[in-house]
C-alpha cells in the first residue's frame, strides 16, 4: 500500500473542498447535496474511459481515467465534510479513520464478500458504484482503484490541488460571466497549470496559495 496522505495534506484538501463548496453554494451544508450520487456517475464515466464492451476493441484512456478519480475525490471529500456538518476537525478525524482502513482488502456488500486483491479494475469501479449507491464510503476500495490506475496519494493530492486552484482562479477572473481568457500566450490555462505545478514545492504548507499566485502572475503578465 502506498503512503497515505499526511495530516497536513488531509487538512489542506478538506479546507480547499469546503471553500469550493461554499463558492458553489454558501448554504451547502444545509442543502445536503447527494455527493455519493455524483461518485456513482463519475465512476461510471471512469468505466467508459477504461473500456468495458466485450464485443468491440477498446483502448484504456489512462489520463482521462485518472482525471475521473480526481473528480470522485472531490465528492468523497464533500461527503465526509457533510457528515461532520462542515466541521474541519471532525472531518479530519473521519478521513484519518477511513484511511486507517485502506490496508483492508476485504469488503462486505449485499451479503457478498469481495477481496480487492483478486478483483480487476472494472470490478472495483463497479463495487465503488454499488457502495456509493448504498451511501457507504469505503476508502480502501478507492485506494485500490488508485493503485490500479498508476496513482499514489501524493499524485492524487497534486492533481486535486491543481484542479481546485485553477477552478478558483477561473471563477475569480470572470469565468462565470464569460470574460475569462482560457488561452494565455497561445497556450491553454491547463498547460500553464501543469508547468507551474512541476516548478513549485508541493510539500510547502502554502502550496495552494503559491500556485494561485503563480497563475495570477502569468495571467496578468
trRosetta pair geometry for C-beta under 8 A, 3 or more apart (Angstrom, degrees):
i j d omega theta_ij theta_ji phi_ij phi_ji
1 4 7.8 2 146 -51 111 87
1 102 6.2 128 -157 121 140 104
1 103 5.2 -94 -27 -99 159 81
1 143 7.0 16 -146 154 103 132
1 147 7.8 -89 -127 -72 53 141
2 143 7.9 -160 45 -170 93 100
2 146 7.7 -99 37 112 134 120
2 147 6.6 178 -8 -93 113 98
2 152 3.9 -143 -180 -137 159 104
2 153 5.9 175 111 0 115 88
2 154 7.8 -115 161 4 125 90
3 152 7.0 44 48 174 73 125
3 153 6.4 -114 96 43 63 119
3 154 7.1 36 76 -36 106 104
4 99 4.8 105 -163 -176 147 126
4 102 6.4 149 -90 32 121 154
4 153 5.4 86 -148 -24 34 169
5 9 4.4 -134 -166 91 93 119
5 10 4.6 116 123 -60 130 86
5 13 7.2 -55 -146 0 153 139
5 95 7.8 -34 65 149 138 121
5 99 6.6 -110 36 -104 93 154
5 153 5.1 -128 -56 169 67 133
5 157 6.4 135 -113 -70 98 123
6 9 4.6 94 51 7 79 102
6 10 6.9 -144 90 -6 40 87
7 10 5.6 -55 -145 37 31 113
7 11 6.3 31 158 -18 66 106
7 92 7.2 56 -155 -175 83 121
7 96 7.4 7 -103 -88 84 121
8 11 5.9 -57 -149 37 29 109
8 12 6.3 30 153 -21 64 108
8 205 6.7 -88 -165 -116 133 76
9 12 5.6 -55 -148 35 31 114
9 13 6.4 32 156 -19 66 105
9 153 7.8 107 119 147 152 107
9 157 5.1 -41 -163 -123 126 145
10 13 5.9 -55 -149 35 29 111
10 14 6.5 25 156 -15 64 108
10 92 5.8 111 125 -139 115 84
10 95 5.3 165 -164 110 122 140
10 96 6.8 69 172 -66 172 79
10 99 7.7 -92 -94 -25 136 149
11 14 5.9 -57 -147 39 31 109
11 15 6.2 32 155 -20 66 108
11 88 7.1 59 -145 176 84 111
11 92 5.6 6 -88 -104 78 129
12 15 5.8 -57 -148 36 29 111
12 16 6.3 25 157 -16 65 109
12 157 7.9 63 80 -157 122 108
12 161 7.2 -4 137 -95 122 117
12 207 7.5 28 -156 49 156 106
12 208 6.7 170 -171 -19 113 122
13 16 5.9 -57 -146 38 28 109
13 17 6.2 24 158 -16 65 109
13 73 8.0 -68 -165 158 132 114
13 77 6.0 -123 147 -114 103 144
13 157 6.8 -97 -67 -124 118 82
13 160 6.3 20 -123 117 105 145
13 161 7.6 -92 -92 -69 74 83
14 17 5.9 -57 -144 39 29 108
14 18 6.2 31 157 -20 64 108
14 77 6.2 -159 -101 -164 58 109
14 80 7.5 -84 -112 96 105 120
14 81 6.3 151 -155 -79 92 108
14 88 5.9 132 124 -140 128 81
14 91 5.2 147 -147 113 140 128
14 92 6.1 -114 6 -73 162 77
14 95 6.8 -127 -64 -25 123 151
15 18 5.8 -57 -148 37 28 111
15 19 6.3 28 155 -19 64 107
15 88 6.7 28 -79 -125 76 129
16 19 5.7 -55 -149 36 30 112
16 20 6.4 28 154 -17 65 106
16 160 7.7 129 90 140 144 100
16 161 6.8 -151 -67 -116 173 68
16 164 4.7 49 165 158 128 157
16 165 7.8 -56 -142 -58 130 69
16 208 6.2 -165 -88 -104 124 159
17 20 5.7 -53 -147 37 33 109
17 21 6.3 36 154 -20 66 104
17 74 6.4 169 -121 -149 109 63
17 77 4.2 -156 -68 122 173 131
17 78 5.9 -136 170 -68 122 69
17 81 6.4 -167 106 -24 117 145
17 164 7.4 -83 -73 -116 56 137
18 21 5.7 -53 -146 36 31 112
18 22 6.3 30 154 -19 64 107
18 81 5.7 -176 -82 -142 91 153
18 86 6.4 108 -134 -150 117 85
18 88 7.0 -66 -28 -85 160 94
19 22 5.7 -57 -150 37 30 111
19 23 6.5 33 151 -23 64 104
19 168 7.5 6 123 -93 119 131
20 23 5.5 -51 -149 31 35 113
20 24 6.6 33 153 -16 65 103
20 74 7.7 -62 89 -151 151 110
20 164 6.1 -102 -55 -147 137 96
20 167 6.7 38 -124 99 122 134
20 168 7.0 -104 -93 -68 87 94
21 24 5.8 -57 -153 37 33 109
21 25 7.0 -44 170 52 66 78
21 28 4.3 -143 162 85 103 172
21 78 5.9 139 -79 -123 130 104
21 81 7.2 -168 3 92 159 149
22 25 7.4 -93 -142 78 25 40
22 26 5.5 37 -164 -114 75 52
22 28 6.3 -114 -82 8 43 122
23 168 7.2 -167 -51 -111 169 81
23 171 6.4 65 171 140 139 169
24 28 6.6 66 77 -79 98 127
25 28 4.4 121 82 -70 98 81
25 31 5.7 1 128 -5 149 155
25 33 7.9 124 41 -37 146 126
27 30 4.6 -40 175 45 95 115
27 31 5.6 107 113 -31 85 97
28 31 5.3 -55 -140 37 34 116
28 33 6.7 -43 -159 -1 85 111
28 82 7.9 -97 138 -93 91 98
28 86 7.9 121 82 -83 92 121
29 32 7.2 21 168 -64 35 65
29 81 7.9 -99 -97 136 93 94
29 82 6.5 175 -129 -125 64 67
29 85 5.9 66 -166 -162 130 55
29 86 4.5 -60 -84 -34 136 124
32 82 6.3 114 -127 -165 65 125
33 38 8.0 28 140 -23 110 124
33 78 7.5 -28 72 152 109 133
33 82 7.7 -128 49 -93 68 148
34 37 3.9 33 127 5 116 121
34 38 7.1 147 106 -16 72 80
35 38 5.5 -49 -160 31 43 115
35 39 6.9 50 142 -23 67 97
35 75 4.4 171 -179 -168 92 85
35 76 7.5 170 142 -71 120 20
35 78 4.3 -171 -118 95 150 113
35 79 4.2 -152 81 -63 130 86
35 82 6.4 174 1 -1 132 143
36 39 5.0 -37 -152 26 47 120
36 40 6.9 59 147 -24 64 92
36 75 7.0 150 -83 150 31 114
36 79 5.5 64 -52 -95 86 147
36 132 4.3 -172 -178 -167 95 86
36 133 7.5 -167 138 -64 109 22
36 135 5.8 145 60 -116 162 50
36 137 7.5 -118 -97 -69 120 81
37 40 5.5 -43 -159 25 39 117
37 41 6.9 34 147 -14 65 102
37 132 7.5 165 -76 149 23 107
37 133 7.9 70 -104 -104 60 58
38 41 5.7 -53 -152 37 38 110
38 42 6.2 33 153 -16 70 108
38 75 4.4 -157 89 -114 117 149
39 42 5.8 -58 -142 42 31 108
39 43 6.0 31 159 -21 66 109
39 72 5.4 73 -133 -145 80 85
39 75 4.9 -160 -60 100 81 134
39 76 6.4 78 -92 -62 130 78
39 79 7.7 -32 -29 -25 129 140
39 128 7.1 -112 156 156 110 101
39 129 7.8 -173 123 -107 84 50
39 132 4.2 -142 91 -134 121 152
40 43 6.0 -60 -148 36 23 109
40 44 6.5 23 153 -19 61 107
40 129 5.1 83 -136 -144 73 79
40 132 4.9 -163 -61 100 79 127
40 133 5.7 78 -94 -65 132 83
41 44 5.7 -55 -152 34 31 112
41 45 6.6 31 150 -17 64 104
42 45 5.5 -52 -151 36 36 113
42 46 6.5 43 147 -24 65 100
42 68 5.4 162 177 -169 88 88
42 71 4.8 -158 -138 106 139 114
42 72 4.7 -175 108 -74 137 78
42 75 6.8 173 7 12 143 140
43 46 5.3 -45 -151 30 37 118
43 47 6.8 44 148 -22 63 97
43 68 7.4 132 -96 155 29 120
43 72 6.3 72 -64 -99 78 130
43 125 5.2 169 -177 -170 98 86
43 128 5.0 -163 -125 98 151 117
43 129 4.8 -159 95 -69 137 86
43 132 7.0 162 0 14 142 147
44 47 5.5 -45 -155 29 37 115
44 48 6.9 42 145 -20 63 99
44 129 6.4 77 -58 -102 81 134
45 48 5.4 -46 -154 30 40 116
45 49 6.6 37 149 -17 67 101
45 68 5.3 -169 97 -121 101 132
46 49 5.7 -54 -150 37 35 109
46 50 6.4 37 150 -21 66 105
46 65 5.5 81 -153 -144 81 74
46 68 3.9 -175 -79 109 89 150
46 69 6.8 79 -107 -56 136 69
46 72 7.4 -14 -40 -40 137 130
46 125 5.6 -149 95 -135 118 136
47 50 5.5 -54 -148 36 33 113
47 52 5.3 9 169 -40 98 136
47 122 6.4 81 -130 -134 94 82
47 125 5.2 168 -71 121 92 146
47 126 7.3 70 -89 -63 136 75
48 51 7.7 36 179 -71 30 34
48 52 7.4 -62 -92 6 35 108
49 60 7.2 59 138 -160 68 62
49 61 4.7 -90 -169 61 89 102
49 64 4.3 -150 -138 104 137 110
49 65 4.4 -173 108 -71 127 74
49 68 6.2 -173 15 -15 143 137
50 60 5.2 -7 -149 -123 51 95
50 61 7.8 -109 -73 38 25 65
50 65 5.7 78 -66 -102 76 131
50 121 6.4 -164 -136 113 148 124
50 122 6.3 -177 115 -82 149 87
50 125 7.2 -163 -2 -9 151 160
51 58 3.0 168 -146 123 130 131
51 59 6.5 133 -45 50 151 16
51 60 5.6 -109 14 -76 111 60
52 58 7.5 -22 14 56 30 162
52 122 6.0 132 -109 -131 100 133
53 56 5.0 3 115 41 124 92
53 58 5.9 111 47 -31 92 134
60 65 6.7 -12 -179 -30 94 143
61 64 4.2 14 122 31 117 117
61 65 6.1 150 90 -23 66 89
62 65 5.3 -57 -143 37 33 116
62 66 6.3 36 158 -22 67 102
62 149 6.7 157 -154 -159 87 79
62 150 6.8 14 -169 34 132 124
63 66 5.7 -54 -150 34 31 111
63 67 6.6 33 151 -21 63 103
64 67 5.5 -49 -150 32 37 115
64 68 6.7 42 150 -22 64 98
65 68 5.8 -50 -156 29 34 112
65 69 7.0 36 147 -20 63 101
65 149 5.7 -148 122 -133 114 122
66 69 5.5 -50 -156 30 39 114
66 70 6.8 42 147 -20 66 98
66 149 5.5 159 -86 158 76 124
66 150 7.7 -58 -81 67 122 85
66 151 5.8 138 -131 -56 107 131
66 159 7.2 -125 150 -119 107 174
67 70 5.5 -48 -154 31 39 114
67 71 6.7 39 148 -17 66 102
67 159 7.8 -134 -105 175 56 136
68 71 5.5 -52 -152 37 38 113
68 72 6.3 44 148 -23 67 101
69 72 5.4 -47 -147 33 36 116
69 73 6.5 42 151 -25 63 101
69 142 7.9 135 -153 -164 97 90
69 145 6.7 -178 -112 123 119 113
69 146 6.4 130 -171 -96 147 72
69 149 6.1 179 -35 70 150 164
69 151 6.6 179 92 34 156 159
69 156 7.1 -86 128 -115 113 104
70 73 5.6 -50 -153 30 33 116
70 74 7.1 44 146 -25 61 95
70 156 6.8 -179 -97 -148 74 72
70 159 4.9 -100 -95 122 134 117
70 160 5.5 -170 -150 -82 95 69
70 163 5.9 108 153 6 137 152
71 74 5.6 -42 -160 20 39 116
71 75 7.2 25 151 -8 64 103
72 75 6.0 -65 -159 41 37 104
72 76 6.2 35 149 -20 72 107
72 128 7.8 3 -155 162 146 143
72 142 7.1 -169 127 -130 129 115
73 76 5.5 -51 -140 37 35 112
73 77 6.2 38 159 -19 66 104
73 142 7.7 124 -87 -176 77 137
73 156 6.2 148 -77 -175 161 115
73 160 5.7 -80 100 -95 139 128
74 77 6.1 -62 -157 37 24 109
74 78 6.4 24 149 -20 62 110
74 160 7.3 173 -66 -140 75 101
74 164 7.9 164 -103 -81 105 98
75 78 5.3 -48 -144 35 37 116
75 79 6.4 40 155 -21 66 101
76 79 5.8 -52 -149 33 32 110
76 80 6.6 33 152 -19 63 104
76 137 6.4 119 -149 -133 94 114
76 139 7.6 113 -178 -99 141 87
76 142 6.7 19 -83 -87 164 164
77 80 5.7 -55 -151 35 32 112
77 81 6.3 31 153 -17 66 107
77 95 7.8 15 -120 -96 72 127
78 81 5.7 -56 -148 39 31 111
78 82 6.1 34 153 -24 66 107
79 82 5.5 -52 -144 34 31 114
79 83 6.4 32 158 -21 64 104
79 137 6.3 171 106 -71 133 127
80 83 6.0 -55 -150 33 28 109
80 84 6.8 2 157 5 61 109
80 91 5.3 104 135 -154 95 94
80 94 5.4 172 -163 104 101 127
80 95 5.6 60 -179 -70 157 87
80 98 7.4 -94 -105 -5 128 150
80 137 7.0 93 -73 -118 86 172
81 84 6.2 -76 -154 51 30 94
81 86 5.7 36 169 -105 95 45
81 91 4.9 11 -100 -114 58 148
82 85 7.5 33 -175 -78 34 26
82 86 7.4 21 -100 -54 35 66
83 91 7.9 127 65 -105 81 82
83 94 6.8 153 86 -148 119 167
84 87 4.8 -102 147 51 100 91
84 90 3.8 179 -161 107 129 115
84 91 4.4 -159 53 -67 145 73
84 94 5.8 -148 -48 -11 130 141
85 90 7.6 29 44 65 82 146
86 91 7.7 -34 -166 -39 15 132
87 90 4.0 45 96 23 118 114
87 91 6.2 163 85 -17 60 88
88 91 5.7 -60 -142 39 27 111
88 92 6.2 31 158 -23 65 105
89 92 5.8 -52 -149 31 29 112
89 93 6.7 27 152 -16 62 104
90 93 5.7 -56 -153 36 34 111
90 94 6.4 35 150 -20 66 106
91 94 5.5 -52 -147 37 34 114
91 95 6.2 36 154 -20 66 104
92 95 5.7 -52 -146 36 30 111
92 96 6.4 32 153 -20 63 106
93 96 5.7 -53 -148 35 31 113
93 97 6.5 33 153 -20 64 105
94 97 5.7 -55 -150 35 31 111
94 98 6.5 30 152 -17 65 106
95 98 5.7 -56 -149 37 32 111
95 99 6.3 31 153 -18 66 106
96 99 5.7 -55 -146 37 32 110
96 100 6.4 41 151 -29 64 101
97 100 5.6 -46 -151 24 32 118
97 101 7.3 26 152 -15 59 103
98 101 6.0 -62 -163 33 36 108
98 102 7.6 61 140 -51 62 86
98 137 6.3 -38 -123 126 138 116
98 139 4.1 96 159 -6 104 138
99 102 5.4 -18 -163 -21 49 120
99 139 6.1 -66 -80 117 45 153
101 104 5.0 -34 -177 13 75 124
101 138 7.8 -94 114 -156 130 65
101 139 6.4 111 71 56 98 98
101 140 5.4 -89 125 -43 85 112
102 139 5.6 -58 -83 113 88 99
102 140 4.8 170 -133 -98 39 69
102 143 4.3 65 -153 -10 111 167
103 140 7.2 -80 32 -119 18 113
104 107 7.8 115 122 -65 101 67
104 140 5.0 -76 65 -93 81 163
105 115 5.7 28 139 -161 104 68
105 116 4.5 -131 -157 44 73 96
105 117 4.8 6 -163 -25 145 98
105 140 7.2 -145 -88 167 28 130
105 144 7.7 101 -124 -83 72 136
106 113 6.4 -20 -162 -169 98 99
106 114 7.2 143 -157 77 48 52
106 115 6.1 -20 -98 -101 67 64
106 116 7.6 -121 -59 0 22 87
107 113 7.5 148 78 -159 44 51
107 114 4.5 -21 64 63 94 105
107 116 6.6 74 -7 -47 109 98
107 127 6.7 96 92 175 150 136
107 131 7.5 -61 -179 -76 135 134
107 138 5.8 64 -125 -176 123 157
107 140 6.9 -171 -70 82 106 118
107 141 6.1 38 -74 -66 156 107
108 111 8.0 14 -176 -104 90 7
108 112 7.2 166 -153 83 55 42
108 113 5.6 -24 -100 -101 74 67
108 114 7.5 -176 -81 18 25 78
109 112 5.9 -24 72 61 68 89
109 114 6.5 1 22 -4 106 121
109 127 6.7 158 22 -153 159 91
109 130 5.8 91 165 119 146 126
109 131 6.1 -89 -105 -80 137 83
109 134 7.2 178 -147 15 100 156
109 136 7.8 -156 -108 54 103 156
110 130 7.1 -75 -13 174 127 131
110 134 7.9 -148 -53 -68 91 148
114 119 6.4 18 -177 -54 102 138
114 123 8.0 -178 -152 153 123 112
114 127 5.9 134 -179 -117 173 145
115 118 4.7 40 93 23 111 106
115 119 6.8 166 86 -24 57 92
116 119 5.6 -59 -140 29 37 115
116 124 6.6 62 -137 -104 87 113
116 140 6.7 -138 -28 142 159 101
116 141 6.7 -154 -98 -107 127 59
116 144 4.5 -108 -178 -100 133 166
119 123 4.1 -128 -169 93 104 130
119 124 5.3 127 118 -56 127 83
119 127 7.2 -8 -173 -14 164 140
119 144 7.8 60 67 143 112 143
120 123 5.0 96 55 9 69 106
120 124 7.2 -133 101 -6 36 90
121 124 5.7 -57 -150 36 33 111
121 125 6.4 32 155 -18 68 104
121 145 6.7 99 -146 -132 80 72
121 148 4.4 172 -94 149 104 148
121 149 7.2 112 -135 -58 133 77
122 125 5.7 -53 -147 36 33 110
122 126 6.3 32 153 -17 65 106
123 126 5.7 -55 -148 38 31 111
123 127 6.3 33 151 -20 65 105
124 127 5.5 -52 -147 36 33 113
124 128 6.4 40 151 -23 64 101
124 141 6.0 171 -166 -167 91 86
124 144 5.7 -135 -138 103 147 113
124 145 5.0 -176 127 -78 130 89
124 148 6.8 152 40 6 151 153
125 128 5.5 -47 -149 31 34 115
125 129 6.7 38 149 -20 62 101
125 145 6.4 103 -73 -119 71 129
126 129 5.6 -49 -153 32 35 115
126 130 6.6 36 149 -19 65 103
127 130 5.6 -52 -148 35 36 112
127 131 6.2 33 155 -17 68 106
127 141 5.8 -137 107 -142 113 136
128 131 5.9 -55 -144 39 29 109
128 132 6.1 28 158 -17 65 110
128 138 7.7 -139 -112 61 65 100
128 141 5.2 172 -82 134 84 129
128 142 6.6 96 -115 -76 126 70
128 145 6.6 -5 -46 -44 142 148
129 132 5.9 -59 -145 39 26 108
129 133 6.2 29 155 -21 63 109
130 133 5.7 -57 -150 35 28 113
130 134 6.6 16 154 -9 63 109
131 134 5.8 -65 -153 44 32 105
131 136 4.4 -86 -175 76 86 108
131 137 7.6 123 144 -93 116 13
131 138 5.1 -73 -169 11 161 116
131 141 6.5 154 15 22 155 162
132 135 7.5 43 -176 -79 36 22
132 136 7.1 -105 -77 57 26 62
132 137 8.0 51 -99 -87 69 53
138 141 4.5 57 102 1 106 111
138 142 7.4 155 95 -8 61 85
139 142 5.3 -52 -151 41 48 113
139 143 5.9 53 149 -25 73 103
140 143 5.5 -50 -143 36 32 115
140 144 6.4 35 155 -21 63 104
141 144 5.9 -56 -152 35 30 111
141 145 6.5 31 150 -19 63 105
142 145 5.6 -54 -151 35 34 113
142 146 6.5 43 149 -25 65 101
143 146 5.5 -46 -152 28 34 118
143 147 6.7 34 152 -19 63 103
143 153 7.8 -17 -126 -67 93 100
144 147 5.7 -51 -152 33 34 113
144 148 6.6 34 150 -17 64 106
145 148 5.7 -56 -150 38 34 112
145 149 6.3 20 155 -9 67 112
146 149 6.0 -73 -151 45 27 102
146 151 4.6 -90 -169 81 82 100
146 152 6.9 100 147 -113 118 20
146 153 7.2 48 153 -68 161 58
146 156 6.3 -42 -132 -57 132 130
147 150 7.9 44 179 -70 32 21
147 151 7.4 -101 -74 62 23 60
147 152 7.5 45 -96 -93 67 61
151 155 4.7 -131 -153 83 80 128
151 156 5.7 89 159 -56 123 85
151 159 8.0 -53 -138 8 130 139
152 155 5.3 96 51 11 66 100
152 156 7.2 -122 103 -4 35 91
153 156 5.4 -51 -146 37 37 115
153 157 6.3 43 153 -23 66 102
154 157 5.7 -50 -151 32 30 114
154 158 6.5 31 151 -19 63 105
154 202 7.7 82 -173 132 95 147
155 158 5.5 -50 -146 35 35 113
155 159 6.2 27 158 -13 68 107
156 159 6.1 -60 -145 42 28 103
156 160 5.9 28 158 -21 65 112
157 160 5.9 -59 -143 38 24 110
157 161 6.2 21 162 -16 64 109
157 202 7.5 107 109 180 112 119
158 161 6.3 -59 -148 36 23 106
158 162 6.4 24 155 -19 60 112
158 197 6.3 105 -179 179 99 124
158 202 5.7 -37 -99 -128 99 138
159 162 5.7 -57 -149 37 31 115
159 163 6.3 24 159 -14 66 107
160 163 6.1 -62 -149 39 28 104
160 164 6.1 25 157 -18 66 112
161 164 5.7 -58 -143 40 29 112
161 165 6.0 26 161 -17 66 110
161 197 8.0 142 89 -125 100 113
161 207 6.4 8 172 115 158 115
161 208 5.5 -124 -161 -87 108 89
161 211 6.9 125 142 17 105 160
162 165 6.1 -59 -145 37 24 106
162 166 6.3 20 159 -15 62 110
162 193 5.5 110 -172 167 106 115
162 194 7.5 54 -163 -85 150 50
162 197 5.0 -16 -94 -86 124 140
162 211 6.9 -124 -107 -169 60 154
163 166 5.8 -57 -145 40 30 110
163 167 6.3 34 155 -23 65 106
164 167 5.8 -56 -151 33 28 112
164 168 6.6 26 153 -15 63 105
164 208 7.2 -39 92 -129 114 121
165 168 5.8 -55 -151 37 33 110
165 169 6.2 35 151 -22 66 108
165 193 7.8 157 83 -137 104 112
165 208 5.4 -170 -80 -154 117 82
165 211 4.8 33 152 104 172 122
165 212 5.2 -131 -161 -69 110 82
165 215 7.0 163 141 -8 109 145
166 169 5.4 -53 -144 37 33 114
166 170 6.3 37 156 -22 65 103
166 189 6.4 138 -152 137 114 117
166 190 7.3 51 -150 -95 161 59
166 193 5.2 -18 -77 -99 129 145
166 215 7.1 180 -102 -110 66 157
167 170 5.9 -51 -149 33 29 111
167 171 6.5 28 154 -16 62 107
168 171 5.8 -59 -151 38 32 110
168 172 6.1 24 156 -15 68 111
168 212 6.9 -36 89 -110 122 120
169 172 5.9 -60 -144 41 28 108
169 173 6.2 0 163 2 64 118
169 189 7.8 -174 100 -174 128 139
169 212 6.1 -174 -74 -136 104 79
169 215 5.0 -43 -121 118 159 148
169 216 7.2 -141 -134 -63 111 75
169 219 7.6 172 176 -30 120 153
170 173 6.3 -80 -145 50 24 94
170 175 3.8 51 155 -59 91 142
170 180 5.6 53 -157 -155 72 165
170 189 7.3 138 -78 102 100 169
171 175 5.2 -59 -82 37 37 120
171 176 6.4 40 -137 -28 70 102
173 179 7.6 -126 149 97 62 91
173 180 5.0 95 107 -110 89 97
173 219 6.7 -56 -123 161 165 156
174 177 5.3 -67 -158 56 78 95
174 178 6.9 -55 157 67 96 27
174 179 3.3 -65 172 68 147 96
174 180 4.3 175 82 -49 83 72
175 178 7.9 38 -179 -69 25 23
175 180 4.3 -1 -78 -5 57 151
181 184 6.3 100 117 -70 112 77
181 219 7.6 151 65 -154 104 95
182 188 6.0 -11 151 -143 91 79
182 189 5.5 -95 -160 -6 60 108
183 186 6.7 8 178 -118 108 17
183 187 6.9 150 -153 71 70 23
183 188 6.0 -45 -98 -92 65 50
183 189 7.7 -106 -77 -31 23 72
184 187 6.4 -33 71 64 65 76
184 189 6.5 71 6 -82 108 70
184 192 6.3 9 60 -44 122 147
184 218 6.3 100 130 142 154 98
184 219 5.9 -104 -92 -112 151 58
185 218 7.9 -81 2 180 130 99
187 191 4.4 -99 174 75 112 138
187 192 6.1 128 108 -47 119 85
188 191 5.1 103 62 1 74 100
188 192 7.6 -141 102 0 44 86
189 192 5.5 -53 -152 38 42 112
189 193 6.2 50 149 -28 70 104
189 215 7.6 47 -161 -149 102 112
189 219 7.8 16 -114 -88 107 107
190 193 5.4 -51 -149 31 32 118
190 194 6.7 33 155 -19 65 101
191 194 6.0 -50 -150 32 32 109
191 195 6.6 30 153 -15 63 107
192 195 5.8 -61 -153 39 32 112
192 196 6.2 25 156 -15 69 110
192 215 6.8 111 123 -121 121 77
192 218 5.6 171 -164 122 138 159
193 196 6.0 -63 -147 40 27 105
193 197 6.1 30 157 -23 66 109
193 211 7.9 47 -146 -175 78 111
193 215 6.9 12 -93 -95 75 114
194 197 5.8 -53 -145 33 28 114
194 198 6.7 29 156 -20 61 105
195 198 6.0 -59 -157 31 29 111
195 199 6.6 18 153 -14 64 112
196 199 5.7 -62 -147 39 36 108
196 200 6.0 23 162 -16 72 112
196 211 6.2 122 128 -140 119 76
196 214 4.6 153 -154 122 134 137
196 215 6.6 -143 39 -64 172 71
196 218 7.4 -117 -65 -18 132 143
197 200 6.4 -61 -137 37 26 102
197 202 7.7 42 -176 -82 77 100
197 211 6.6 26 -90 -121 69 123
199 214 7.8 168 77 -151 118 158
200 204 7.3 -79 163 18 93 132
200 207 6.5 129 134 -146 120 81
200 210 5.3 153 -156 122 135 124
200 211 5.9 -148 45 -78 167 77
200 214 6.5 -127 -63 -21 130 156
201 204 4.4 92 95 -32 105 106
201 207 6.9 -119 95 -99 64 96
201 210 7.6 15 48 83 77 169
202 207 5.7 44 -150 -126 37 147
203 207 7.4 124 45 -61 9 129
204 207 4.6 137 67 -64 89 77
204 210 6.2 38 87 -6 148 146
206 209 4.3 -39 176 42 98 118
206 210 5.7 108 114 -28 85 92
207 210 5.6 -56 -143 36 30 113
207 211 6.3 30 159 -20 65 107
208 211 5.7 -57 -149 37 30 111
208 212 6.3 32 154 -20 65 106
209 212 5.7 -52 -146 36 32 112
209 213 6.3 33 155 -19 65 107
210 213 5.8 -57 -148 38 29 111
210 214 6.3 29 154 -20 64 107
211 214 5.7 -54 -147 35 31 111
211 215 6.5 33 154 -18 64 104
212 215 5.8 -55 -152 36 31 112
212 216 6.4 32 151 -20 65 107
213 216 5.6 -53 -148 35 32 114
213 217 6.4 35 154 -22 65 104
214 217 5.7 -49 -148 32 32 113
214 218 6.6 27 156 -13 63 105
215 218 6.0 -61 -152 40 30 106
215 219 6.0 27 156 -18 67 112
216 219 5.8 -58 -141 40 28 110
216 220 6.0 21 163 -14 66 112
217 220 6.2 -60 -142 41 24 105
217 221 6.0 20 160 -19 62 116
218 221 5.7 -62 -141 39 26 110
